[in-house]
Each structure stands twice: as C-alpha cells, then as structure tokens.
Amino acid sequence: MEAILNKLEYNEIIDVLEKHCKTYLGKNMCDSLKPSFSFELVDVLLNETKEADTLLHQKGTPPFYETDELEKYIKILKSNQTLSIKGLLNIGMLLRIARELKEYFYDNNTSSFINLEKYFTLLYSNPSIEKSIFDKIIDESTIADNASKKLSSLRRNRKNFEQEVKDKLNSYIHSSTYAKYIMEPIVTIRNNRYVIPVKEEYRSYIKGFVHDTSSSGSTLYIEPTSIFELNNKINHIKIEEDIEIERILQILSSSLYEYVDQLKNNLALIASIDLIFAKANFGIDSFGIIPVLNNNKYIDLYKAKHPLIDKDKVVPIDISLGKDYVSLLITGPNTGGKTVALKTVGLFCLMAYSGILLPANENSSLYVFD
C-alpha cells in the first residue's frame, strides 16, 4: 500500500496538508493519515470537512495556539507530581484552547453540524483552574506577587531590604571619603549578594568580603561589612520565596490530578479538529469540492485538476469510467498528459477516501473501491 501512496504522490499531498495544521497535535495526526476504504467512514470524513468549510466561512479560523509537547506534562500529572511553571502554563493553554474552541463552535451556532459536534462537545474545559493558572503565573520564569499572601509579603520585605542595601552602598559610592576608591559608581551583584567595584590598590580602605575580581585584576567586587546582615536577610527571604513558589506550584498541579484523563482526551480531540479544519483550508486554497459518493462503481470527474501542478499551468481533465464502459484506453504523444490523467484519478480517490476536498467541478462523483 505504501508503494502505491508514494507512486500516486499521496504523501506529497499530506505534506501540503500538514502546513495547514496549526498545532503539533494536528500535524502528528496528519502524518499518519491514511485513506479509508469503507463507504460509511469516507462519507463521514467528507461531511466533517464540508462542515468545517462552512464554519470557516461563517466564523473564520478556530482559535488554536501552539504549545510544547503536552504529553510529558500530562504524564507528570498522572504520577501526582508537581509541574514546573512552564508545564503549568502549557496545561493552562490546553484548557484555554479547549474552552475557546467550544465557544467558537457553540457561539451563535444556528446550523446543525452533527459530524463535528462529537469533537467539540467532548472537549474538557475548566475556566476556574485556567484562570487560576494565568492569574498566578506571569511567564515561564515568573510567579505573580499576588499568587499568595505570603509570597506578596516576602517580596515586599525583600524589596525593602534591597532598597536599604542600595541606599547604603550608594552612600559609599557618592561619599567624598570613598568615591576615589570606587572604580565605577554602580551597585552590582556577585554570588547573589550586592557589592561595589573597588580599585584594587584601595582594597584595604573598605572592609568587607571580595566576591569577584575583574579579568584584568584591577577591580575587586567587595561586599562591605556594613551590609552583611542585610544581604543575609535578602538571601534568606529568597529561600522562603522559593519554598512558597514550590507550594503554589504544588497546589496548582494537584488541582489538575483528577482531570488527567480529560486532559489526555483533549489532545486527541484537538488533533482531530485541527486536521479537519486543515482539510477544509486545503480545499479553500485548491478550490476543492466534496465529491458525490455513488454506489454504482463508477467515476465521473469534471474539470479535475491535479493538485500538485501549478494552478496557472494545470490542464483540467474530464474522465468517466464505469457507467457506459468499464475500460478506458488513453493514447497520445510523450508529455501529452497520459500519466497525469492516470495519477489524477488514483490520487483523487485516495484524497476523497481521506476526507480531502478535490479540485474539480461540483458534480464530480466517486465510488469507494476496496
């Protein structure tokens, strides 16, 4: 079967289709897309694409966001472990995609989309947890100050101590007594402690601990003894902050433990929705149609255009087989289009059996051959 798919350039169609997918989930599903040879399933696939095409024209593109590979984060949750900040943001994004997809589908939905509804209705959303994640997490490296009362208090105290340290160090830098000892009038950090840059020849004039030396050796980064205790307090608060942040991440993670199966199911549903809308967008780009499926073992293609040939150069063809005759002899000179005609028929069957729209006239018809 794989040899046939390659011969008819089906895999090249898959490559084009994949570019219309918005998520890695849809792209992965697209990579494994194979034709069905069941009339009932092909009918469903084509109708899914038709409904997606209608929704695209009515409501525009569905809300999709790219994320990290979510499976690894769901696996962590399944083991009742704590997610990282990045992991929680990605799970929050999964919940957001699910919620917004449901809103997209059900908002002013006056038509019946029975083939697509099964995907959208099963999506799991949890606005409360989603809001909690995005309220407490600013970005992949930052927890919001108001994520908890304790964290807010700790950060407020740390800022006060940091300001006190900076004020004391600035008094060194700008004082008439010490200014001549300073290499640059700046306060900087070495080894997570506030220091000032002192000229090497004046090392003995400022009591304190040397945390670093410039590459030339002309500058020493010294923590004056007068701020030892303040720097200690700041670092102690940072340790408490880290403990509190870990507690916040654990609480957020534990709120998701009971929904692991729903989250995992969301991955499959979002992949399916993404792929179906990719098929619809592919159809829009190629001016594709939904072929009529017949039960009488015939093919009728009108103005069929091979989808991999430049739109401005492709020559439409009409081919009928199975109605008035069951054999067709194609003759003509080299490069006259015989191979393209054969490949177009074969490729159109494979595309239709995968739910992909065909660049042809509306009244084109296919049978689902085994």
N, C-alpha and C positions, 0 to 999 in steps of 0.2 A: 504493500500500500504506500509506503514512504517513497518508493521509487516513482510511483505514479504521481504523487503530490509534487515531487520535485520536477518531473517531466512537464507537468502542466503549469508549473510556476505558482502553485498554490501557496508555497512558503513565502514567495515574494509578496503576495497579497497580504499574508499575515504580517510581514514586516511593515507594510504601509499602514495596515490597520492598527498595529501596535502604537504607531506615532499619534494616533487619535486618542489613546488611553491617557487619562490624567493621573493615575496612581500606579505605583509599582504592583499593587494587587491586580489591577486590570491588565497590566502588561504581562504579568506572570500567567494569568488565565488565558490571555490571548496567545501566548507562546505554545500552549498545549491545546489550542482549539483545533478540533478535527471534525470533518463532515459527519453528519448522521445519515443513516440510510433507512430511517423509519419515517414514513409519511406523517404520522401524528406529531412526532418531535420536530420535524422540519417545519411543519405548519405552525407550531408554537413559536419556534425560533424566529421565523419570518414575521409573525404577528408582533412579537416582542419588539423587533426592530422597527416595525411600522408604527407602533405606539410611541416608541422613543422619538421617532422622527416627528410625530405630531406634537409631542411635548416640547421638543426643541423649537418648533415654530411658534408654539403658544407661549412658552415661558422662558425660552433661552436655555443656556447651558446649566446643568445641575451644579450645585456647589461641591466641588472636590478640592481637597488640599493634599499636597504631598507630605509624607511623613517618613520617619525612619521605618525600618522593618519592625512591625508591631508584634510579630510572633514571639520575639525574645522577651518582650516586656510582659506579655500575657503568660508566658512560661514562668516568669519570676513571681507573678501574682498567684499562679496556680500552686506554687510552693509556699505560699503565705510569707513571702519575703518582702522587704521594703524596696520600692522603686527609687531610682535616682531622680533628681529634679528633671533631667531630660526625659527620663522614662515616663514620669507623670504628665509632663507636657504633651508627649506623644499620645498617651492614652486619653488625655483631655481632648486632643484634636480628633481622635477616633470618635469620641462621644459627640463632639461638635459636628463632624461630618454626618453622622447618623441622624442627629436632630435636624440639621438643615436640609438634608435630603428628604426627610419626612415632611418638613414644612413646604419644601419645593413641590412635592408630589400632591399633597392634600390641600394646598392653598388654592382656593377658587377652582377646585377640580370638578368641573361640571360634566365632563365626559367620562365614559367608562373605559378604564384601562385595565381590563381583567387579567391580562397576561403579565403586566408589570406590577400590579398591586401586591402580588405574593412576595415580591422582594422588599418593597417599601414598608409594608405593614409589619414585617418581621424584624425590621431594624430596631435595635435596642438603644434608647436614649435615656439619659438621666441628667436633666438640666441642673439639679441641685448639686450633684457631685462635680459636674462640668464647671459650674460657676465657682465652686469652692476651690478647684484646682487653679483656675485662671485668676481668681482673686488673690490667692496666696503666693502664686509664682509669677514673677515678672518676666524672667527669661531663663535660659538654660543654666545660668550660674547665680541667679539671684532670687532669694525668697523675700517677699514683701515685708516691710517693717510691721504692718498690721496683721501678719499671719497669725500672731498670738499676742496676748497682752504682755507675756513675759519677754518675748523677742523684742517687742516695741520698747519696753523698759530697758532692756540690756543695751540696745543700740543707742538709745537716748543717753544713757550713762557713759557709754564708750565715747560718743561724740563729745560729751562734756570734758572727759579726761583728755581726749586727743587735742581739744582746743586749749586746754590748760598747758599741755606739753608744748604745743606750738608757741603759745604766748611766752613760756619760759625760754625756749630756745631762741625765739626772735629777740628776746632781751639780750642774749649773748651776742647775736649777730649784729645788732644795731647799737650796742653799747660802745661808748668811747674807749672803754678799757679793753674789750675783747675783739672789737671789729678788725683790728690789724692782724689778729691771729687766724682769721677765717679766710679760707680760700675763695669761697663764693657765698654770697648772702642768701643761702637757701636752707630749708629744713628738708631732710630726705629720710629714707627708711633703709635700714640694713638689718637682716636677720629678724624681721618683724618688729624692729624697735626704732624709735625716732632718734636720729643722730644729726650732727652738724659736720661739715667738711672743714677740717683744721689743717693749716700748713704744717708740714712735718717738723720744721725747725722749732715750732712753738708747742710741740706735744706736751711738754712739762707744765705749760701755763694753764692748761684746762684739765682738771681732774676728772677722770672717767674711764670708761672701757672702750678700747678700739675694736670696732666690729668689722672693719674692712679697710683696705688700702687701695689707692688708685694704681693703675698699671705702671705708672711712672714712679710710684713711691713718694711723690711729692705731697699727696693729700691723704690724711687719715680721717676716717669717719668715726667720730667719737660720740659716745653717749655720756653726757655729763652726769656725775653722781647725783646731782640735784633732781634729776628726773627718773632715777632708777625705779623708785616706788610707783610713780605714775605709769611708766612703761609696763611694770609688772601687773598693775591693775588692768591696764588695757588688754594685755595678753590673757589674763585670767578671764576677763569678760568674753573675749573671743572664743575661749574654750567652752564657756557656758552657752554662747550663741550656737556653736557647732552642735552641742548636745540638744539644744532646743530645736534647731533645724531638723536634726535627725528624728526627734519626737514628732514634729509636724509632718515630715515625710511618711513616717510610720502610720500616723492617723489617716492621712490621705490614702495611702496604699491599702490599709485594712478596710477602708470603706468600699473598696473595689473587689475584695476577695470573693464575695458571694455572687458576683456578676461575671466571673471569668468565662463561663460557657456562653453567655450572651455576647460578650466582647469578641470571643473567638468566632461566633456565628456571624457577627458584623463583618468580619474580614471577608468571608465568603460572599456575603450579600453585596457588599460594596464592590468587590471584584466583578460580580455578575452585572451589577448596574453600570459600572464604568465600561465594561466591554460592550454591553448592549448599546449604550449611547455612542461608543466609538464606532460601532457598525452603522448607526444612523448618520453620524457625521461623515463617515466614509461615503455613504450613499449620497449625501448632500454634495460633497465635493465632486463625485463622479456622475452626478445627475442620475443616480440609480433608482430602480423601481422594484416593487415587490412582484415577483412573477406569479402568475396563476398556476397553482398546482392542479394537475389533472390526473385522473385515474385510468387513462386510456393508453398509456405507454407511448406518448408522442412528445416531440419537442417542436416548439414554434418560437423562433426568436426573430424579432423585427428590429432593424437598425441597431443590432448588437455591436458594441464597441469593446475591443479587447482593453481591459482596464489598465494594463501596464504600458500601453503605447501612448505617446504624446497626444493629448486631446486635439491638438491642431493638425495632427498628421494621420490619425487613425481613420480607417475607412470602414463605415458601418456595413454590416452584412445582414442579410435575411437568410435564415436556414430553417427548413421544415423537414421533419423526419418522423415517420411512424403513423401518419394519417393516411395519405393516399399511396404511400410507398414506404418500404421498410429498409431500403438500401439507397445509398447516395454515392455516386461516383464523382469525385472532384478532380478536374484536369486543368492544365494551364501551364504557362512557362515558369521557369525558375523565378523566385521572388515575386510570384504573382499573387500570393496570399493563401495558398492551399494549406500550409502548416498553421498559419494564424487562424484560419477558419476552423480547423480541427481543434486547435487548442482553445479557441474561444468557447466552443460547445462544451468541451470537457471541463474547462475552468469555471464556466457559468454554473454547471451542475454542482461542482464542489463548493462554490461560493454560496449558492442558494441553500445547499444542504447544511451550511454553517450559519445560516441566518443573515448572510451578507447581501446587500442590495446589488442589483445588476444594472449596468449602464446600457439600457435598451428601451424600446418603446413599451408603453403600459400594457398592451395586450399580449405580451410575450408569455409563453406558458412552458412549464417543465413537468416531467414525471419524475418521481423519486425512485430511481432504479436501485436495485440491490447491488 
